[in-house]
């Protein structure tokens, strides 16, 4: 929020100030900019093979930046997930996702 108010005080519009604040706090952009980070925890991204909100290429860049900075990250792809995640027999991959999350937690807890 500091970036937001700093941008407003500098005379930027509310939209421009909000955009600047979102960019400053964006984890992918922090990694891309090479900002100092003490350590990165293990991370798991659950990714749909086709996802217009989180395009695969964008997520692959995040994985690359995370790994370059020394982080351990996994990104399994799932072909058959609902648009909003919920466990349902209509989308059998939801059970595989839950198994993957459980396994990840067991390995890193």
Backbone as CSV, one residue per row, in Angstrom:
resi,resn,N_x,N_y,N_z,CA_x,CA_y,CA_z,C_x,C_y,C_z
1,UNK,0.819,-1.197,0.000,0.000,0.000,0.000,0.862,1.258,0.000
2,UNK,2.078,1.157,0.495,2.949,2.328,0.519,3.190,2.822,-0.902
3,UNK,3.451,1.885,-1.817,3.684,2.274,-3.211,2.460,2.980,-3.780
4,UNK,1.279,2.516,-3.432,0.046,3.115,-3.927,-0.048,4.574,-3.487
5,UNK,0.134,4.836,-2.193,0.026,6.200,-1.683,1.168,7.082,-2.163
6,UNK,2.347,6.517,-2.326,3.484,7.275,-2.850,3.192,7.734,-4.273
7,UNK,2.629,6.849,-5.073,2.284,7.185,-6.454,1.181,8.247,-6.502
8,UNK,0.195,8.144,-5.610,-0.861,9.156,-5.565,-0.291,10.523,-5.201
9,UNK,0.586,10.557,-4.214,1.206,11.819,-3.801,2.045,12.419,-4.920
10,UNK,2.588,11.559,-5.769,3.409,12.033,-6.889,2.548,12.531,-8.050
11,UNK,1.227,12.489,-7.881,0.335,13.031,-8.894,-0.189,12.023,-9.906
12,UNK,0.087,10.754,-9.692,-0.424,9.738,-10.617,-1.918,9.530,-10.371
13,UNK,-2.607,9.069,-11.408,-4.025,8.759,-11.255,-4.176,7.549,-10.331
14,UNK,-5.379,7.368,-9.832,-5.645,6.221,-8.954,-5.336,4.907,-9.679
15,UNK,-5.739,4.796,-10.948,-5.486,3.567,-11.712,-3.992,3.335,-11.910
16,UNK,-3.243,4.393,-12.244,-1.796,4.252,-12.453,-1.107,3.899,-11.135
17,UNK,-1.558,4.497,-10.036,-0.979,4.198,-8.724,-1.256,2.752,-8.332
18,UNK,-2.461,2.279,-8.607,-2.813,0.896,-8.300,-1.984,-0.070,-9.140
19,UNK,-1.818,0.227,-10.409,-1.007,-0.612,-11.294,0.441,-0.674,-10.802
20,UNK,0.994,0.455,-10.384,2.368,0.491,-9.869,2.494,-0.340,-8.597
21,UNK,1.504,-0.242,-7.719,1.532,-1.007,-6.469,1.433,-2.508,-6.753
22,UNK,0.575,-2.891,-7.701,0.447,-4.313,-8.037,1.743,-4.834,-8.647
23,UNK,2.387,-4.041,-9.477,3.660,-4.461,-10.079,4.742,-4.601,-9.015
24,UNK,4.774,-3.670,-8.079,5.797,-3.722,-7.035,5.652,-4.975,-6.173
25,UNK,4.420,-5.389,-5.892,4.188,-6.525,-5.008,3.985,-7.853,-5.716
26,UNK,4.128,-7.886,-7.028,3.892,-9.101,-7.806,5.043,-10.086,-7.628
27,UNK,4.778,-11.290,-7.055,5.867,-12.262,-6.901,6.613,-12.586,-8.193
28,UNK,5.921,-12.811,-9.327,6.688,-13.083,-10.546,7.605,-11.919,-10.934
29,UNK,7.114,-10.685,-10.776,7.935,-9.537,-11.154,9.078,-9.316,-10.168
30,UNK,8.854,-9.607,-8.897,9.938,-9.521,-7.907,11.052,-10.484,-8.296
31,UNK,10.685,-11.698,-8.689,11.677,-12.692,-9.112,12.370,-12.244,-10.392
32,UNK,11.594,-11.755,-11.342,12.153,-11.334,-12.629,13.112,-10.153,-12.452
33,UNK,12.757,-9.217,-11.563,13.615,-8.049,-11.329,14.882,-8.402,-10.572
34,UNK,14.911,-9.600,-9.981,16.100,-10.011,-9.242,16.235,-9.337,-7.886
35,UNK,15.128,-8.917,-7.306,15.176,-8.279,-5.994,15.702,-9.256,-4.951
36,UNK,16.380,-8.754,-3.927,16.920,-9.645,-2.887,15.798,-10.408,-2.170
37,UNK,16.023,-11.687,-2.001,15.071,-12.551,-1.302,15.890,-13.429,-0.364
38,UNK,15.513,-13.467,0.912,16.278,-14.254,1.883,16.252,-15.733,1.514
39,UNK,15.079,-16.293,1.307,14.950,-17.683,0.909,13.560,-17.899,0.331
40,UNK,13.454,-18.906,-0.489,12.167,-19.226,-1.105,11.689,-20.567,-0.578
41,UNK,10.454,-20.635,-0.120,9.922,-21.921,0.330,9.581,-22.804,-0.864
42,UNK,9.498,-24.109,-0.678,9.024,-24.970,-1.764,7.635,-24.510,-2.212
43,UNK,7.391,-24.581,-3.500,6.113,-24.100,-4.032,5.497,-25.136,-4.972
44,UNK,4.181,-25.124,-5.026,3.419,-26.001,-5.899,2.380,-25.160,-6.625
45,UNK,2.410,-25.201,-7.948,1.402,-24.523,-8.758,0.538,-25.605,-9.392
46,UNK,-0.747,-25.552,-9.146,-1.685,-26.461,-9.812,-2.137,-25.744,-11.078
47,UNK,-1.789,-26.305,-12.225,-2.013,-25.613,-13.492,-2.882,-26.433,-14.426
48,UNK,-3.921,-25.793,-14.936,-4.719,-26.409,-15.995,-3.944,-26.295,-17.295
49,UNK,-4.012,-27.317,-18.141,-3.295,-27.287,-19.424,-3.720,-26.100,-20.274
50,UNK,-5.004,-25.804,-20.255,-5.531,-24.649,-20.971,-6.256,-23.784,-19.949
51,UNK,-5.736,-22.566,-19.751,-6.301,-21.674,-18.735,-6.114,-20.240,-19.205
52,UNK,-7.194,-19.590,-19.592,-7.081,-18.226,-20.114,-6.736,-17.215,-19.019
53,UNK,-7.037,-17.523,-17.769,-6.700,-16.609,-16.673,-5.239,-16.711,-16.260
54,UNK,-4.664,-17.897,-16.375,-3.269,-18.146,-15.999,-2.609,-18.923,-17.136
55,UNK,-2.252,-18.222,-18.211,-1.681,-18.914,-19.373,-0.438,-19.723,-19.007
56,UNK,-0.313,-20.886,-19.626,0.779,-21.802,-19.333,2.143,-21.122,-19.498
57,UNK,2.316,-20.347,-20.555,3.603,-19.682,-20.787,3.965,-18.747,-19.629
58,UNK,2.988,-18.011,-19.117,3.234,-17.106,-17.988,3.676,-17.910,-16.757
59,UNK,3.000,-19.019,-16.495,3.341,-19.836,-15.340,4.712,-20.490,-15.513
60,UNK,5.047,-20.884,-16.748,6.361,-21.465,-17.004,7.476,-20.456,-16.731
61,UNK,7.230,-19.181,-17.048,8.207,-18.136,-16.720,8.394,-18.025,-15.211
62,UNK,7.301,-18.083,-14.473,7.390,-18.021,-13.013,8.233,-19.179,-12.483
63,UNK,8.007,-20.375,-13.007,8.780,-21.548,-12.586,10.268,-21.325,-12.871
64,UNK,10.586,-20.821,-14.062,11.988,-20.553,-14.418,12.613,-19.547,-13.465
65,UNK,11.932,-18.430,-13.198,12.475,-17.395,-12.311,12.660,-17.942,-10.904
66,UNK,11.692,-18.723,-10.443,11.758,-19.299,-9.092,12.975,-20.211,-8.972
67,UNK,13.173,-21.053,-9.984,14.305,-21.988,-9.958,15.633,-21.239,-10.068
68,UNK,15.701,-20.218,-10.902,16.936,-19.432,-11.034,17.337,-18.794,-9.710
69,UNK,16.333,-18.468,-8.907,16.607,-17.829,-7.611,16.832,-18.857,-6.513
70,UNK,16.901,-20.138,-6.878,17.215,-21.179,-5.908,16.013,-21.847,-5.276
71,UNK,14.827,-21.533,-5.747,13.618,-22.121,-5.182,13.279,-23.464,-5.802
72,UNK,12.642,-24.295,-5.011,12.135,-25.582,-5.496,10.658,-25.396,-5.803
73,UNK,10.282,-25.690,-7.035,8.898,-25.462,-7.448,8.445,-26.588,-8.369
74,UNK,7.197,-26.973,-8.227,6.588,-28.015,-9.060,5.345,-27.432,-9.720
75,UNK,5.125,-27.846,-10.977,3.927,-27.393,-11.672,3.366,-28.529,-12.527
76,UNK,2.627,-29.452,-11.894,1.985,-30.497,-12.694,0.853,-29.891,-13.526
77,UNK,0.642,-30.444,-14.702,-0.432,-29.983,-15.578,-1.608,-30.945,-15.508
78,UNK,-2.796,-30.377,-15.516,-4.021,-31.168,-15.458,-4.927,-30.760,-16.606
79,UNK,-5.394,-31.756,-17.352,-6.222,-31.502,-18.533,-7.704,-31.318,-18.215
80,UNK,-8.143,-31.901,-17.123,-9.581,-31.964,-16.881,-9.932,-31.449,-15.490
81,UNK,-9.791,-30.121,-15.312,-10.188,-29.484,-14.053,-11.310,-28.499,-14.319
82,UNK,-12.196,-28.318,-13.356,-13.252,-27.322,-13.535,-12.649,-25.919,-13.498
83,UNK,-13.351,-24.935,-14.067,-12.842,-23.557,-14.042,-12.576,-23.046,-12.620
84,UNK,-13.439,-23.394,-11.707,-13.231,-23.074,-10.283,-13.014,-24.402,-9.580
85,UNK,-11.902,-24.498,-8.862,-11.542,-25.790,-8.295,-12.550,-26.249,-7.250
86,UNK,-13.027,-27.441,-7.437,-13.854,-28.131,-6.450,-13.717,-29.626,-6.739
87,UNK,-13.871,-30.425,-5.714,-13.769,-31.871,-5.898,-15.126,-32.380,-6.358
88,UNK,-15.128,-32.957,-7.541,-16.375,-33.434,-8.113,-16.105,-34.627,-9.028
89,UNK,-16.982,-35.615,-9.034,-16.785,-36.767,-9.920,-16.859,-36.398,-11.399
90,UNK,-17.444,-35.245,-11.708,-17.510,-34.809,-13.109,-16.127,-34.469,-13.665
91,UNK,-15.186,-34.188,-12.780,-13.823,-33.840,-13.171,-12.859,-34.719,-12.371
92,UNK,-12.535,-35.905,-12.876,-11.712,-36.855,-12.116,-10.322,-36.320,-11.748
93,UNK,-9.800,-35.362,-12.507,-8.488,-34.816,-12.154,-8.481,-34.120,-10.799
94,UNK,-9.656,-33.733,-10.301,-9.678,-33.064,-8.997,-9.138,-33.986,-7.904
95,UNK,-9.402,-35.276,-8.007,-8.854,-36.215,-7.025,-7.340,-36.329,-7.159
96,UNK,-6.845,-36.321,-8.393,-5.393,-36.341,-8.609,-4.733,-35.091,-8.041
97,UNK,-5.404,-33.955,-8.161,-4.875,-32.710,-7.593,-4.763,-32.840,-6.078
98,UNK,-5.801,-33.354,-5.452,-5.765,-33.501,-3.992,-4.640,-34.447,-3.574
99,UNK,-4.431,-35.517,-4.325,-3.328,-36.441,-4.025,-1.985,-35.726,-4.175
100,UNK,-1.850,-34.916,-5.203,-0.594,-34.195,-5.445,-0.326,-33.175,-4.334
101,UNK,-1.352,-32.472,-3.905,-1.201,-31.500,-2.817,-0.818,-32.220,-1.524
102,UNK,-1.496,-33.309,-1.227,-1.201,-34.080,-0.018,0.237,-34.580,-0.030
103,UNK,0.674,-35.117,-1.167,2.046,-35.597,-1.304,3.046,-34.462,-1.100
104,UNK,2.778,-33.314,-1.689,3.666,-32.147,-1.570,3.802,-31.729,-0.104
105,UNK,2.685,-31.673,0.595,2.708,-31.267,2.003,3.487,-32.285,2.837
106,UNK,3.258,-33.564,2.598,3.983,-34.598,3.346,5.493,-34.490,3.132
107,UNK,5.913,-34.181,1.907,7.339,-34.097,1.607,7.992,-32.842,2.170
108,UNK,7.215,-31.783,2.382,7.817,-30.495,2.769,7.402,-30.006,4.158
109,UNK,6.572,-30.763,4.853,6.120,-30.313,6.166,7.176,-30.581,7.231
